[in-house]
Structure formats: structure tokens, C-alpha cells
Amino acid sequence: MIGRSLLRFLLVAAGSLSLALGVIGIFLPVLPTTPFLLLSAFFYLRGSERLHHWLLHHRILGRPLREYLHYRAVRRRNKVGALVLLWTTLLVSILLVNLLWVRLLLVAVGIAVSLHVGSLRTLRPEEREDTEPGEEP
């Protein structure tokens, strides 16, 4: 049986690794951000109440994560932004790569990710946690 403190350490380590991958995924569109952040929340919930609270109340990551956990939905703005960033990066990559099979793989990944993002429920204005100044509801 794993000791309680070792288990907590492993949960926090797994949460931190998935958080790092999620943050990297913000900048690399092929690496999914949301699943890694949700995984971080899962591990932190079981390993460290303090880190779980920190993640859910983080200035940048907290609100979208809380909204997704509570409503199982994302803001339209985030969906559009994700798709624009995804396809911009994929198109640049496709132009830079000369191998047909890699180009086809990039298109396939782009289509799969686009379908997934499109399948997510869009957060309705009345469900939004808070609205930033200057942001339309």
C-alpha cells in the first residue's frame, strides 16, 4: 500500500505535469489545453486542496476552467480563437513541410480538433460567470 503522503506527492506531481502540458498547449495548437487543465484539476482535487483552489481561481486559467466544470460549455470567443489559432498554425506548418503524408496528417488532426471544438456546447450569456469590461455579453 502506498503511503498517504507519497500518494499525495504523486497526485500533485501528476497535476503539475498536466498543468505544464496544458500551458504549453496554449501556444502549440496540436497539444490540447483543456483536457490537460481538467486533468490537473482532477489530480489537485485529490492531492492538494490548496493547489486545486489556486488553479480554479487563477487569474487567466480559472474562469474558463470553472465555467467548463460547472456548465460543460465554453465561450464562443474561445472556440473561435482556438480554431483560428489552430488553422493558422497548421497552414503555416503545411506550407513549410514537403512530405505529403505529414501534410495529410496535419489536415486530419485539424479536422478532428475542429470537430471536437465544434461539438462543445457554447456558453450562453446568462451562464457566464462574469463579463470583462468592454466585453460583450
The first five atom37 places (N, CA, C, CB, O) and aatype in JSON, in Angstrom:
{
  "aatype": [12, 9, 7, 1, 15, 10, 10, 1, 13, 10, 10, 19, 0, 0, 7, 15, 10, 15, 10, 0, 10, 7, 19, 9, 7, 9, 13, 10, 14, 19, 10, 14, 16, 16, 14, 13, 10, 10, 10, 15, 0, 13, 13, 18, 10, 1, 7, 15, 6, 1, 10, 8, 8, 17, 10, 10, 8, 8, 1, 9, 10, 7, 1, 14, 10, 1, 6, 18, 10, 8, 18, 1, 0, 19, 1, 1, 1, 2, 11, 19, 7, 0, 10, 19, 10, 10, 17, 16, 16, 10, 10, 19, 15, 9, 10, 10, 19, 2, 10, 10, 17, 19, 1, 10, 10, 10, 19, 0, 19, 7, 9, 0, 19, 15, 10, 8, 19, 7, 15, 10, 1, 16, 10, 1, 14, 6, 6, 1, 6, 3, 16, 6, 14, 7, 6, 6, 14],
  "atom_mask": [
    [1, 1, 1, 1, 1],
    [1, 1, 1, 1, 1],
    [1, 1, 1, 0, 1],
    [1, 1, 1, 1, 1],
    [1, 1, 1, 1, 1],
    [1, 1, 1, 1, 1],
    [1, 1, 1, 1, 1],
    [1, 1, 1, 1, 1],
    [1, 1, 1, 1, 1],
    [1, 1, 1, 1, 1],
    [1, 1, 1, 1, 1],
    [1, 1, 1, 1, 1],
    [1, 1, 1, 1, 1],
    [1, 1, 1, 1, 1],
    [1, 1, 1, 0, 1],
    [1, 1, 1, 1, 1],
    [1, 1, 1, 1, 1],
    [1, 1, 1, 1, 1],
    [1, 1, 1, 1, 1],
    [1, 1, 1, 1, 1],
    [1, 1, 1, 1, 1],
    [1, 1, 1, 0, 1],
    [1, 1, 1, 1, 1],
    [1, 1, 1, 1, 1],
    [1, 1, 1, 0, 1],
    [1, 1, 1, 1, 1],
    [1, 1, 1, 1, 1],
    [1, 1, 1, 1, 1],
    [1, 1, 1, 1, 1],
    [1, 1, 1, 1, 1],
    [1, 1, 1, 1, 1],
    [1, 1, 1, 1, 1],
    [1, 1, 1, 1, 1],
    [1, 1, 1, 1, 1],
    [1, 1, 1, 1, 1],
    [1, 1, 1, 1, 1],
    [1, 1, 1, 1, 1],
    [1, 1, 1, 1, 1],
    [1, 1, 1, 1, 1],
    [1, 1, 1, 1, 1],
    [1, 1, 1, 1, 1],
    [1, 1, 1, 1, 1],
    [1, 1, 1, 1, 1],
    [1, 1, 1, 1, 1],
    [1, 1, 1, 1, 1],
    [1, 1, 1, 1, 1],
    [1, 1, 1, 0, 1],
    [1, 1, 1, 1, 1],
    [1, 1, 1, 1, 1],
    [1, 1, 1, 1, 1],
    [1, 1, 1, 1, 1],
    [1, 1, 1, 1, 1],
    [1, 1, 1, 1, 1],
    [1, 1, 1, 1, 1],
    [1, 1, 1, 1, 1],
    [1, 1, 1, 1, 1],
    [1, 1, 1, 1, 1],
    [1, 1, 1, 1, 1],
    [1, 1, 1, 1, 1],
    [1, 1, 1, 1, 1],
    [1, 1, 1, 1, 1],
    [1, 1, 1, 0, 1],
    [1, 1, 1, 1, 1],
    [1, 1, 1, 1, 1],
    [1, 1, 1, 1, 1],
    [1, 1, 1, 1, 1],
    [1, 1, 1, 1, 1],
    [1, 1, 1, 1, 1],
    [1, 1, 1, 1, 1],
    [1, 1, 1, 1, 1],
    [1, 1, 1, 1, 1],
    [1, 1, 1, 1, 1],
    [1, 1, 1, 1, 1],
    [1, 1, 1, 1, 1],
    [1, 1, 1, 1, 1],
    [1, 1, 1, 1, 1],
    [1, 1, 1, 1, 1],
    [1, 1, 1, 1, 1],
    [1, 1, 1, 1, 1],
    [1, 1, 1, 1, 1],
    [1, 1, 1, 0, 1],
    [1, 1, 1, 1, 1],
    [1, 1, 1, 1, 1],
    [1, 1, 1, 1, 1],
    [1, 1, 1, 1, 1],
    [1, 1, 1, 1, 1],
    [1, 1, 1, 1, 1],
    [1, 1, 1, 1, 1],
    [1, 1, 1, 1, 1],
    [1, 1, 1, 1, 1],
    [1, 1, 1, 1, 1],
    [1, 1, 1, 1, 1],
    [1, 1, 1, 1, 1],
    [1, 1, 1, 1, 1],
    [1, 1, 1, 1, 1],
    [1, 1, 1, 1, 1],
    [1, 1, 1, 1, 1],
    [1, 1, 1, 1, 1],
    [1, 1, 1, 1, 1],
    [1, 1, 1, 1, 1],
    [1, 1, 1, 1, 1],
    [1, 1, 1, 1, 1],
    [1, 1, 1, 1, 1],
    [1, 1, 1, 1, 1],
    [1, 1, 1, 1, 1],
    [1, 1, 1, 1, 1],
    [1, 1, 1, 1, 1],
    [1, 1, 1, 1, 1],
    [1, 1, 1, 1, 1],
    [1, 1, 1, 0, 1],
    [1, 1, 1, 1, 1],
    [1, 1, 1, 1, 1],
    [1, 1, 1, 1, 1],
    [1, 1, 1, 1, 1],
    [1, 1, 1, 1, 1],
    [1, 1, 1, 1, 1],
    [1, 1, 1, 1, 1],
    [1, 1, 1, 0, 1],
    [1, 1, 1, 1, 1],
    [1, 1, 1, 1, 1],
    [1, 1, 1, 1, 1],
    [1, 1, 1, 1, 1],
    [1, 1, 1, 1, 1],
    [1, 1, 1, 1, 1],
    [1, 1, 1, 1, 1],
    [1, 1, 1, 1, 1],
    [1, 1, 1, 1, 1],
    [1, 1, 1, 1, 1],
    [1, 1, 1, 1, 1],
    [1, 1, 1, 1, 1],
    [1, 1, 1, 1, 1],
    [1, 1, 1, 1, 1],
    [1, 1, 1, 1, 1],
    [1, 1, 1, 0, 1],
    [1, 1, 1, 1, 1],
    [1, 1, 1, 1, 1],
    [1, 1, 1, 1, 1]
  ],
  "atom_positions": [
    [[0.85, -1.19, 0.0], [0.0, 0.0, 0.0], [0.89, 1.24, 0.0], [-0.96, 0.01, 1.23], [1.84, 1.34, 0.77]],
    [[0.56, 2.16, -0.87], [1.32, 3.41, -0.95], [0.93, 4.29, 0.24], [1.06, 4.15, -2.3], [-0.24, 4.43, 0.57]],
    [[1.95, 4.87, 0.87], [1.7, 5.77, 1.98], [0.91, 6.98, 1.53], [0.0, 0.0, 0.0], [1.0, 7.4, 0.38]],
    [[0.13, 7.54, 2.45], [-0.73, 8.68, 2.14], [0.07, 9.87, 1.61], [-1.52, 9.1, 3.38], [-0.34, 10.51, 0.64]],
    [[1.19, 10.18, 2.22], [1.98, 11.33, 1.77], [2.62, 11.08, 0.41], [3.07, 11.66, 2.8], [2.74, 12.0, -0.4]],
    [[3.02, 9.83, 0.13], [3.57, 9.52, -1.19], [2.49, 9.63, -2.26], [4.19, 8.1, -1.19], [2.74, 10.14, -3.35]],
    [[1.28, 9.16, -1.94], [0.17, 9.27, -2.88], [-0.15, 10.73, -3.18], [-1.07, 8.56, -2.32], [-0.35, 11.1, -4.33]],
    [[-0.18, 11.56, -2.13], [-0.44, 13.0, -2.34], [0.65, 13.62, -3.2], [-0.52, 13.74, -0.99], [0.36, 14.43, -4.08]],
    [[1.9, 13.24, -2.96], [3.01, 13.75, -3.76], [2.84, 13.36, -5.23], [4.36, 13.21, -3.22], [3.02, 14.19, -6.12]],
    [[2.49, 12.1, -5.47], [2.31, 11.63, -6.85], [1.14, 12.33, -7.54], [2.08, 10.11, -6.86], [1.22, 12.65, -8.72]],
    [[0.05, 12.58, -6.8], [-1.09, 13.3, -7.37], [-0.72, 14.74, -7.71], [-2.26, 13.27, -6.39], [-1.1, 15.25, -8.77]],
    [[0.01, 15.39, -6.82], [0.44, 16.78, -7.08], [1.43, 16.81, -8.25], [1.08, 17.4, -5.81], [1.36, 17.71, -9.08]],
    [[2.33, 15.84, -8.32], [3.29, 15.78, -9.43], [2.55, 15.56, -10.75], [4.32, 14.65, -9.2], [2.86, 16.21, -11.75]],
    [[1.58, 14.66, -10.77], [0.8, 14.42, -11.99], [0.0, 15.66, -12.36], [-0.14, 13.2, -11.8], [-0.1, 16.0, -13.54]],
    [[-0.58, 16.33, -11.37], [-1.32, 17.56, -11.63], [-0.43, 18.65, -12.18], [0.0, 0.0, 0.0], [-0.83, 19.39, -13.09]],
    [[0.77, 18.77, -11.65], [1.71, 19.79, -12.13], [2.2, 19.49, -13.53], [2.9, 19.89, -11.18], [2.35, 20.4, -14.34]],
    [[2.45, 18.22, -13.83], [2.86, 17.84, -15.19], [1.74, 18.14, -16.18], [3.23, 16.34, -15.23], [2.0, 18.69, -17.25]],
    [[0.51, 17.77, -15.84], [-0.59, 18.04, -16.77], [-0.85, 19.54, -16.89], [-1.86, 17.31, -16.32], [-1.27, 20.01, -17.95]],
    [[-0.63, 20.3, -15.84], [-0.76, 21.75, -15.92], [0.29, 22.32, -16.86], [-0.62, 22.39, -14.52], [-0.02, 23.17, -17.7]],
    [[1.53, 21.85, -16.74], [2.59, 22.32, -17.64], [2.25, 22.0, -19.1], [3.94, 21.68, -17.26], [2.43, 22.84, -19.98]],
    [[1.75, 20.8, -19.35], [1.37, 20.43, -20.72], [0.2, 21.28, -21.22], [1.0, 18.94, -20.78], [0.16, 21.65, -22.39]],
    [[-0.74, 21.58, -20.32], [-1.86, 22.43, -20.7], [-1.43, 23.84, -21.05], [0.0, 0.0, 0.0], [-1.94, 24.43, -22.0]],
    [[-0.5, 24.38, -20.28], [0.0, 25.73, -20.57], [0.78, 25.73, -21.88], [0.89, 26.25, -19.41], [0.66, 26.67, -22.67]],
    [[1.58, 24.71, -22.11], [2.29, 24.6, -23.39], [1.28, 24.51, -24.53], [3.24, 23.36, -23.4], [1.5, 25.06, -25.61]],
    [[0.17, 23.81, -24.28], [-0.87, 23.66, -25.29], [-1.53, 24.97, -25.69], [0.0, 0.0, 0.0], [-2.14, 25.05, -26.76]],
    [[-1.43, 25.99, -24.85], [-1.96, 27.3, -25.22], [-1.21, 27.83, -26.44], [-1.84, 28.3, -24.04], [-1.79, 28.5, -27.29]],
    [[0.07, 27.52, -26.51], [0.91, 28.04, -27.59], [1.13, 27.05, -28.73], [2.24, 28.44, -27.03], [1.51, 27.45, -29.83]],
    [[0.89, 25.77, -28.48], [1.01, 24.74, -29.51], [-0.37, 24.16, -29.77], [2.02, 23.62, -29.08], [-0.85, 23.34, -28.99]],
    [[-1.02, 24.57, -30.86], [-2.4, 24.18, -31.08], [-2.65, 22.68, -31.22], [-2.9, 24.85, -32.29], [-3.77, 22.23, -31.02]],
    [[-1.63, 21.9, -31.54], [-1.84, 20.47, -31.68], [-1.93, 19.8, -30.3], [-0.7, 19.84, -32.5], [-2.51, 18.72, -30.17]],
    [[-1.38, 20.44, -29.28], [-1.43, 19.91, -27.92], [-2.67, 20.48, -27.24], [-0.12, 20.27, -27.12], [-2.8, 21.7, -27.12]],
    [[-3.59, 19.63, -26.78], [-4.86, 20.13, -26.23], [-4.69, 20.76, -24.85], [-5.87, 19.0, -26.16], [-4.11, 20.15, -23.95]],
    [[-5.18, 21.96, -24.69], [-5.06, 22.67, -23.41], [-6.1, 22.2, -22.41], [-5.19, 24.17, -23.63], [-5.76, 21.8, -21.29]],
    [[-7.36, 22.24, -22.8], [-8.46, 21.98, -21.86], [-8.38, 20.61, -21.19], [-9.76, 22.1, -22.57], [-8.53, 20.53, -19.97]],
    [[-8.15, 19.52, -21.94], [-8.09, 18.23, -21.24], [-6.98, 18.17, -20.19], [-7.89, 17.11, -22.24], [-7.16, 17.57, -19.13]],
    [[-5.84, 18.79, -20.48], [-4.75, 18.77, -19.5], [-5.09, 19.62, -18.28], [-3.45, 19.29, -20.15], [-4.74, 19.26, -17.16]],
    [[-5.78, 20.75, -18.49], [-6.18, 21.58, -17.34], [-7.23, 20.86, -16.5], [-6.73, 22.93, -17.81], [-7.2, 20.94, -15.27]],
    [[-8.15, 20.16, -17.16], [-9.14, 19.38, -16.41], [-8.48, 18.25, -15.64], [-10.21, 18.82, -17.37], [-8.86, 17.95, -14.51]],
    [[-7.49, 17.64, -16.26], [-6.74, 16.58, -15.58], [-6.0, 17.14, -14.37], [-5.76, 15.89, -16.55], [-5.93, 16.5, -13.32]],
    [[-5.44, 18.33, -14.52], [-4.76, 18.99, -13.39], [-5.74, 19.22, -12.25], [-4.14, 20.32, -13.84], [-5.42, 18.96, -11.09]],
    [[-6.93, 19.72, -12.58], [-7.94, 19.97, -11.55], [-8.3, 18.66, -10.84], [-9.2, 20.61, -12.17], [-8.47, 18.63, -9.63]],
    [[-8.42, 17.58, -11.62], [-8.74, 16.27, -11.05], [-7.65, 15.83, -10.06], [-8.89, 15.22, -12.17], [-7.95, 15.43, -8.93]],
    [[-6.39, 15.9, -10.49], [-5.29, 15.46, -9.62], [-5.14, 16.38, -8.41], [-3.98, 15.42, -10.4], [-4.93, 15.9, -7.29]],
    [[-5.25, 17.68, -8.61], [-5.12, 18.62, -7.49], [-6.26, 18.46, -6.49], [-5.08, 20.06, -8.01], [-6.05, 18.61, -5.29]],
    [[-7.47, 18.15, -6.98], [-8.6, 17.94, -6.09], [-8.31, 16.82, -5.1], [-9.87, 17.62, -6.9], [-8.7, 16.88, -3.93]],
    [[-7.63, 15.79, -5.58], [-7.33, 14.64, -4.74], [-6.0, 14.74, -4.0], [-7.33, 13.4, -5.58], [-5.78, 14.04, -3.01]],
    [[-5.11, 15.62, -4.48], [-3.78, 15.69, -3.89], [-3.5, 16.93, -3.04], [0.0, 0.0, 0.0], [-2.73, 16.86, -2.09]],
    [[-4.13, 18.05, -3.38], [-3.85, 19.29, -2.66], [-5.0, 20.26, -2.81], [-2.54, 19.93, -3.16], [-5.24, 20.82, -3.89]],
    [[-5.72, 20.46, -1.73], [-6.84, 21.4, -1.75], [-6.35, 22.81, -2.09], [-7.56, 21.41, -0.38], [-7.03, 23.55, -2.8]],
    [[-5.19, 23.17, -1.6], [-4.62, 24.5, -1.86], [-4.34, 24.7, -3.35], [-3.33, 24.7, -1.06], [-4.69, 25.74, -3.9]],
    [[-3.71, 23.71, -4.01], [-3.42, 23.83, -5.43], [-4.69, 23.79, -6.28], [-2.46, 22.73, -5.86], [-4.78, 24.46, -7.3]],
    [[-5.66, 22.99, -5.86], [-6.93, 22.93, -6.58], [-7.62, 24.3, -6.53], [-7.86, 21.84, -5.98], [-8.1, 24.8, -7.55]],
    [[-7.66, 24.9, -5.36], [-8.24, 26.24, -5.21], [-7.47, 27.25, -6.04], [-8.26, 26.66, -3.73], [-8.06, 28.1, -6.7]],
    [[-6.14, 27.17, -6.0], [-5.31, 28.1, -6.78], [-5.63, 27.98, -8.27], [-3.82, 27.83, -6.53], [-5.78, 29.0, -8.95]],
    [[-5.72, 26.77, -8.79], [-5.98, 26.56, -10.21], [-7.35, 27.1, -10.6], [-5.88, 25.08, -10.56], [-7.48, 27.8, -11.61]],
    [[-8.37, 26.79, -9.81], [-9.72, 27.23, -10.15], [-9.91, 28.74, -10.0], [-10.71, 26.51, -9.28], [-10.85, 29.3, -10.57]],
    [[-9.03, 29.39, -9.25], [-9.15, 30.84, -9.06], [-7.98, 31.6, -9.71], [-9.21, 31.17, -7.58], [-7.76, 32.77, -9.41]],
    [[-7.25, 30.93, -10.58], [-6.14, 31.56, -11.3], [-6.7, 32.68, -12.17], [-5.36, 30.52, -12.16], [-7.78, 32.55, -12.75]],
    [[-5.97, 33.77, -12.26], [-6.41, 34.96, -13.0], [-6.73, 34.67, -14.46], [-5.35, 36.03, -12.92], [-7.68, 35.23, -15.0]],
    [[-5.96, 33.8, -15.11], [-6.14, 33.52, -16.53], [-6.87, 32.19, -16.76], [-4.79, 33.51, -17.23], [-7.81, 32.13, -17.55]],
    [[-6.43, 31.16, -16.09], [-6.97, 29.81, -16.35], [-8.24, 29.51, -15.57], [-5.93, 28.78, -16.01], [-9.01, 28.64, -15.98]],
    [[-8.47, 30.2, -14.47], [-9.55, 29.84, -13.56], [-10.95, 29.96, -14.12], [0.0, 0.0, 0.0], [-11.73, 29.01, -14.04]],
    [[-11.29, 31.12, -14.68], [-12.67, 31.34, -15.12], [-13.09, 30.35, -16.2], [-12.82, 32.76, -15.65], [-14.14, 29.72, -16.04]],
    [[-12.32, 30.18, -17.29], [-12.77, 29.2, -18.29], [-12.86, 27.78, -17.73], [-11.82, 29.2, -19.48], [-13.75, 27.01, -18.12]],
    [[-11.96, 27.45, -16.83], [-11.99, 26.12, -16.23], [-13.22, 25.94, -15.35], [-10.71, 25.88, -15.4], [-13.9, 24.92, -15.43]],
    [[-13.53, 26.94, -14.52], [-14.73, 26.87, -13.67], [-15.99, 26.8, -14.53], [-14.8, 28.1, -12.73], [-16.9, 26.02, -14.24]],
    [[-16.04, 27.62, -15.58], [-17.22, 27.61, -16.45], [-17.39, 26.25, -17.12], [-17.12, 28.72, -17.5], [-18.51, 25.75, -17.24]],
    [[-16.3, 25.67, -17.56], [-16.4, 24.36, -18.21], [-16.83, 23.29, -17.19], [-15.04, 23.96, -18.85], [-17.69, 22.46, -17.49]],
    [[-16.25, 23.32, -16.0], [-16.62, 22.33, -14.99], [-18.07, 22.48, -14.55], [-15.69, 22.46, -13.77], [-18.76, 21.48, -14.3]],
    [[-18.55, 23.71, -14.46], [-19.91, 23.94, -13.98], [-20.96, 23.75, -15.06], [-20.02, 25.34, -13.41], [-21.98, 23.11, -14.82]],
    [[-20.71, 24.28, -16.27], [-21.71, 24.26, -17.33], [-21.41, 23.27, -18.46], [-21.85, 25.63, -17.92], [-22.26, 23.03, -19.32]],
    [[-20.22, 22.68, -18.47], [-19.78, 21.8, -19.55], [-19.88, 22.53, -20.9], [-20.63, 20.5, -19.58], [-20.32, 21.97, -21.9]],
    [[-19.44, 23.81, -20.88], [-19.53, 24.64, -22.07], [-18.37, 25.63, -22.09], [-20.9, 25.38, -22.12], [-17.75, 25.9, -21.06]],
    [[-18.09, 26.17, -23.29], [-17.04, 27.18, -23.44], [-17.62, 28.39, -24.17], [-15.8, 26.6, -24.21], [-18.62, 28.29, -24.88]],
    [[-16.97, 29.5, -23.98], [-17.41, 30.74, -24.62], [-17.17, 30.66, -26.12], [-16.68, 31.96, -24.02], [-16.2, 30.07, -26.58]],
    [[-18.08, 31.28, -26.87], [-17.95, 31.31, -28.33], [-16.62, 31.95, -28.73], [-19.13, 32.1, -28.97], [-15.95, 31.47, -29.64]],
    [[-16.24, 33.0, -28.05], [-14.98, 33.69, -28.33], [-13.79, 32.74, -28.22], [-14.8, 34.88, -27.38], [-12.87, 32.79, -29.03]],
    [[-13.8, 31.88, -27.21], [-12.71, 30.92, -27.01], [-12.7, 29.85, -28.1], [-12.82, 30.26, -25.64], [-11.64, 29.43, -28.55]],
    [[-13.88, 29.42, -28.52], [-13.96, 28.43, -29.6], [-13.42, 29.01, -30.9], [-15.42, 27.96, -29.8], [-12.63, 28.36, -31.59]],
    [[-13.83, 30.22, -31.23], [-13.36, 30.86, -32.46], [-11.86, 31.09, -32.39], [-14.1, 32.2, -32.7], [-11.14, 30.81, -33.35]],
    [[-11.39, 31.6, -31.26], [-9.95, 31.84, -31.1], [-9.14, 30.57, -31.24], [0.0, 0.0, 0.0], [-8.08, 30.56, -31.87]],
    [[-9.62, 29.49, -30.65], [-8.91, 28.21, -30.74], [-8.84, 27.73, -32.19], [-9.61, 27.16, -29.87], [-7.8, 27.25, -32.63]],
    [[-9.95, 27.86, -32.91], [-9.96, 27.4, -34.31], [-9.08, 28.27, -35.21], [-11.39, 27.39, -34.84], [-8.4, 27.75, -36.1]],
    [[-9.09, 29.57, -34.99], [-8.25, 30.46, -35.79], [-6.78, 30.16, -35.54], [-8.56, 31.95, -35.47], [-5.99, 30.05, -36.48]],
    [[-6.4, 30.04, -34.27], [-5.01, 29.73, -33.93], [-4.61, 28.36, -34.47], [-4.8, 29.79, -32.42], [-3.52, 28.19, -35.01]],
    [[-5.49, 27.38, -34.31], [-5.22, 26.02, -34.8], [-4.93, 26.03, -36.29], [-6.39, 25.1, -34.49], [-3.89, 25.53, -36.73]],
    [[-5.85, 26.6, -37.07], [-5.7, 26.52, -38.52], [-4.59, 27.42, -39.05], [-7.01, 26.89, -39.18], [-3.96, 27.11, -40.06]],
    [[-4.34, 28.54, -38.38], [-3.21, 29.39, -38.78], [-1.9, 28.62, -38.63], [-3.17, 30.7, -37.94], [-1.07, 28.61, -39.53]],
    [[-1.74, 28.0, -37.48], [-0.51, 27.24, -37.22], [-0.4, 26.03, -38.15], [-0.47, 26.78, -35.75], [0.68, 25.74, -38.67]],
    [[-1.5, 25.34, -38.35], [-1.47, 24.16, -39.24], [-1.15, 24.56, -40.68], [-2.8, 23.42, -39.19], [-0.38, 23.88, -41.36]],
    [[-1.74, 25.65, -41.15], [-1.47, 26.08, -42.53], [-0.02, 26.49, -42.72], [-2.4, 27.24, -42.92], [0.58, 26.18, -43.74]],
    [[0.54, 27.19, -41.74], [1.97, 27.54, -41.82], [2.8, 26.26, -41.84], [2.39, 28.45, -40.63], [3.75, 26.15, -42.62]],
    [[2.46, 25.31, -40.99], [3.2, 24.04, -40.95], [3.08, 23.29, -42.27], [2.69, 23.16, -39.8], [4.06, 22.72, -42.76]],
    [[1.89, 23.28, -42.83], [1.66, 22.58, -44.1], [2.5, 23.22, -45.2], [0.16, 22.61, -44.48], [3.05, 22.51, -46.05]],
    [[2.62, 24.54, -45.2], [3.41, 25.23, -46.21], [4.92, 24.96, -46.05], [3.15, 26.72, -46.14], [5.67, 24.97, -47.02]],
    [[5.34, 24.73, -44.81], [6.77, 24.53, -44.54], [7.22, 23.08, -44.72], [7.08, 24.97, -43.14], [8.42, 22.82, -44.87]],
    [[6.28, 22.14, -44.71], [6.63, 20.72, -44.79], [6.4, 20.23, -46.22], [5.79, 19.88, -43.78], [5.38, 20.54, -46.84]],
    [[7.36, 19.47, -46.73], [7.25, 18.99, -48.11], [6.76, 17.55, -48.22], [8.57, 19.1, -48.78], [6.55, 17.06, -49.33]],
    [[6.57, 16.88, -47.11], [6.13, 15.48, -47.13], [4.6, 15.41, -47.19], [6.66, 14.72, -45.9], [3.92, 15.95, -46.32]],
    [[4.09, 14.75, -48.21], [2.64, 14.67, -48.4], [1.95, 14.0, -47.21], [2.33, 13.89, -49.68], [0.9, 14.47, -46.78]],
    [[2.52, 12.93, -46.69], [1.86, 12.22, -45.6], [1.79, 13.08, -44.34], [2.6, 10.91, -45.29], [0.83, 12.96, -43.57]],
    [[2.78, 13.94, -44.12], [2.75, 14.84, -42.96], [1.67, 15.9, -43.17], [4.15, 15.51, -42.73], [0.93, 16.24, -42.24]],
    [[1.59, 16.41, -44.38], [0.54, 17.4, -44.69], [-0.85, 16.8, -44.47], [0.68, 17.91, -46.14], [-1.72, 17.44, -43.89]],
    [[-1.04, 15.58, -44.94], [-2.33, 14.92, -44.77], [-2.63, 14.67, -43.28], [-2.36, 13.59, -45.54], [-3.77, 14.81, -42.84]],
    [[-1.61, 14.3, -42.54], [-1.77, 14.09, -41.11], [-2.17, 15.4, -40.41], [-0.47, 13.53, -40.49], [-3.05, 15.4, -39.55]],
    [[-1.52, 16.5, -40.78], [-1.85, 17.8, -40.18], [-3.29, 18.19, -40.5], [-0.89, 18.88, -40.69], [-4.0, 18.71, -39.63]],
    [[-3.73, 17.96, -41.72], [-5.12, 18.26, -42.09], [-6.08, 17.38, -41.29], [-5.35, 18.05, -43.62], [-7.11, 17.86, -40.8]],
    [[-5.74, 16.1, -41.15], [-6.6, 15.19, -40.38], [-6.69, 15.62, -38.92], [-6.05, 13.75, -40.47], [-7.78, 15.6, -38.33]],
    [[-5.57, 16.0, -38.34], [-5.57, 16.47, -36.95], [-6.42, 17.74, -36.84], [-4.11, 16.74, -36.44], [-7.21, 17.89, -35.92]],
    [[-6.24, 18.65, -37.8], [-7.02, 19.88, -37.8], [-8.5, 19.63, -37.89], [0.0, 0.0, 0.0], [-9.29, 20.27, -37.19]],
    [[-8.91, 18.71, -38.73], [-10.32, 18.38, -38.87], [-10.85, 17.76, -37.58], [-10.55, 17.42, -40.06], [-11.94, 18.11, -37.12]],
    [[-10.09, 16.83, -37.0], [-10.52, 16.16, -35.77], [-10.66, 17.17, -34.62], [-9.53, 15.05, -35.38], [-11.66, 17.15, -33.9]],
    [[-9.68, 18.04, -34.47], [-9.74, 19.03, -33.39], [-10.88, 20.01, -33.65], [-8.39, 19.79, -33.27], [-11.58, 20.4, -32.71]],
    [[-11.08, 20.41, -34.9], [-12.17, 21.33, -35.23], [-13.53, 20.71, -34.92], [-12.11, 21.73, -36.72], [-14.42, 21.38, -34.39]],
    [[-13.69, 19.44, -35.24], [-14.95, 18.75, -34.92], [-15.17, 18.69, -33.41], [-14.95, 17.34, -35.51], [-16.28, 18.89, -32.93]],
    [[-14.09, 18.41, -32.68], [-14.22, 18.35, -31.22], [-14.6, 19.72, -30.66], [-12.91, 17.86, -30.59], [-15.53, 19.82, -29.85]],
    [[-13.89, 20.76, -31.07], [-14.19, 22.11, -30.57], [-15.62, 22.49, -30.95], [-13.17, 23.16, -31.14], [-16.35, 23.06, -30.14]],
    [[-16.02, 22.18, -32.18], [-17.38, 22.48, -32.61], [-18.43, 21.71, -31.85], [0.0, 0.0, 0.0], [-19.57, 22.18, -31.72]],
    [[-18.08, 20.55, -31.33], [-19.05, 19.74, -30.6], [-19.26, 20.22, -29.16], [-18.6, 18.29, -30.58], [-20.23, 19.83, -28.51]],
    [[-18.36, 21.06, -28.68], [-18.52, 21.58, -27.32], [-19.69, 22.55, -27.27], [-17.23, 22.27, -26.83], [-19.89, 23.34, -28.18]],
    [[-20.45, 22.48, -26.21], [-21.58, 23.38, -26.04], [-21.06, 24.8, -25.85], [-22.48, 22.94, -24.84], [-20.06, 25.03, -25.16]],
    [[-21.75, 25.76, -26.46], [-21.37, 27.17, -26.32], [-22.05, 27.75, -25.1], [-21.74, 27.98, -27.59], [-23.26, 27.6, -24.91]],
    [[-21.28, 28.4, -24.27], [-21.78, 29.01, -23.04], [-22.74, 30.14, -23.38], [-20.62, 29.52, -22.16], [-22.39, 31.04, -24.14]],
    [[-23.93, 30.11, -22.82], [-24.91, 31.16, -23.05], [-24.56, 32.38, -22.19], [-26.36, 30.66, -22.74], [-23.98, 32.23, -21.12]],
    [[-24.92, 33.58, -22.65], [-24.57, 34.8, -21.91], [-25.05, 34.78, -20.46], [-25.16, 36.02, -22.6], [-24.35, 35.26, -19.57]],
    [[-26.23, 34.24, -20.2], [-26.74, 34.23, -18.82], [-25.99, 33.24, -17.93], [-28.23, 33.88, -18.82], [-26.11, 33.31, -16.7]],
    [[-25.22, 32.33, -18.52], [-24.44, 31.37, -17.74], [-23.05, 31.9, -17.4], [-24.32, 30.06, -18.49], [-22.37, 31.36, -16.52]],
    [[-22.64, 32.93, -18.09], [-21.27, 33.41, -17.92], [-21.04, 33.87, -16.49], [-20.97, 34.55, -18.89], [-21.88, 34.53, -15.88]],
    [[-19.87, 33.51, -15.99], [-19.52, 33.79, -14.61], [-19.38, 35.29, -14.37], [-18.24, 33.09, -14.24], [-19.89, 35.81, -13.38]],
    [[-18.71, 35.96, -15.25], [-18.54, 37.4, -15.16], [-18.13, 37.91, -16.53], [-17.5, 37.79, -14.09], [-17.59, 37.17, -17.35]],
    [[-18.39, 39.15, -16.77], [-18.07, 39.75, -18.05], [-16.98, 40.79, -17.84], [-19.32, 40.37, -18.71], [-17.09, 41.65, -16.97]],
    [[-15.94, 40.69, -18.64], [-14.85, 41.68, -18.57], [-15.37, 43.03, -19.06], [-13.62, 41.22, -19.41], [-16.24, 43.06, -19.93]],
    [[-14.84, 44.14, -18.53], [-15.23, 45.44, -19.04], [-14.92, 45.54, -20.53], [-14.52, 46.56, -18.27], [-13.83, 45.15, -20.96]],
    [[-15.86, 46.05, -21.31], [-15.67, 46.19, -22.74], [-15.95, 44.93, -23.51], [0.0, 0.0, 0.0], [-15.88, 44.93, -24.74]],
    [[-16.28, 43.86, -22.82], [-16.57, 42.59, -23.48], [-18.07, 42.46, -23.62], [-15.97, 41.38, -22.68], [-18.82, 42.73, -22.68]],
    [[-18.51, 42.04, -24.79], [-19.95, 41.91, -24.97], [-20.44, 40.64, -24.28], [-20.32, 41.88, -26.47], [-19.72, 39.64, -24.23]],
    [[-21.65, 40.69, -23.73], [-22.17, 39.53, -23.0], [-22.46, 38.34, -23.88], [-23.4, 39.9, -22.28], [-22.9, 37.3, -23.38]]
  ]
}
